[in-house]
Amino acid sequence: MTTLPAATESVGSEASCCTHEADALVDDDTARELARVFKALGDPTRVKLLALITASAEGELCVCNLTEPVGLSQPTVSHHMKLLVEAGLVSREQRGRWAYYRPTTGALTQATRSLTG
């Protein structure tokens, strides 16, 4: 087993090991919105569903075309899609009996900007 040498630099008494960047903090509302977006993407099935919709040549997909690729029932896929809609990652349009989903760019772009400045 290899051990690394210990750091031996001395630090002045005025130096701090921790810096607090108050400007880098997000407010509570922004943090809640970010959490909702990232929570929606925290499930592999929802990531797959979003990827399928985004890759669609038509720019949208019917829920009926989303069940087979992920191997889940239509009600389960609809539940996952509801969470993606609530997070602002996709939009939903009802056409007769079926719901069609389109990717949106705003939520993911905004989440990234909120974290990276």
N, C-alpha and C positions, 0 to 999 in steps of 0.2 A: 504494500500500500504506500502510495506517495503522499507525503505531507507537504503542504505549502508553507513557506516561511511566513511568520507573523509580521504584520505591518508594525514598523517601529518609528514612524514619523510622529513627532510631537506636534500637538495642535495647541495654538495659543488659547488663552482663557476666553478671549472674545469670540472665537470661532464656534460655530454651532454644528453639530452633526446633522441636524435637521433644519431644513429651510421650509418656511410656510409661505406658499404662494397663494395668497388670498384671491388674487385675480384668476387663478386657475380653477377655483371652485365653481361648480354649477349651482344655481339656486334650486330650491326644493321642487318647483314645478318642472323645471328642465330635467332634473334627476328622475322624477316619476315618468316623464315621457320617454327618456332614454331607456329606463328599465323596461317599459312596456315594449319598445321596439326590440331590445335585445332579448327579452323573455320570449317574444314571439319567434325569434330566430334561434332560441335555445333548444328547440326540439328538431331532431334530424328530419322528421317527416315534413315539418313546415318548411325547412330549408329546401327539401326536395320539391315540394309543391311550388314554392316561389321560383326555383330554378326552372321547372317545367314551364311555368307561365311565361317567364322572361324569355325562354328559348323558343317559344312558339312563333312560327312563321307568320301567323295571323295577328300576333300581338295580344292575343287573349285566348283563354281556354274555357270551355264549358266544364262544370263540375263533373259531368258524365265522362269526360276524358281524363279526369284526374284520379279516378278510383283504381283502375287497373295498374298503372305504373307504380303506385305506392302499396298496392295490395291491401287496401282498406275499404270498408263499406262506404257508401255514399253519405250516410249520416255522420260517420266519423270524419270523413274528409271535409264535410260541410262545417263541422265544429272547428277543425284546424283552420279552415279558410276564414271563419268568423274572427278568429284571433288575429289573423294576418290583416284583415280589413280594419279591425279596431286599432291595430298598431300603425295603420296608415301605409302599409307596405303594398297592398293591392286595393283596387276598387272593384265593386260588385255591381252588376247590372242584371236585373231579372228580365228574362225573355220567356214569356209563357211559363212553362213548367220548370225551366232550367235557369240556373244562375251562371253568368259568365264573369270571368275575372281577368283584370288587366293589371300589370305591374305599375306601380307609381314610383317616382324617383324622389319625391320630397322627403319622406320620413327617414330613409337610410342616409341620404345626403346630409340632412339636417343633423342627424345623430352624429355623423362623422365630424361635421363642422363644430358641433358643440364640444366635442372632446379634444379636437386638435387645434381649435382656435382659428 
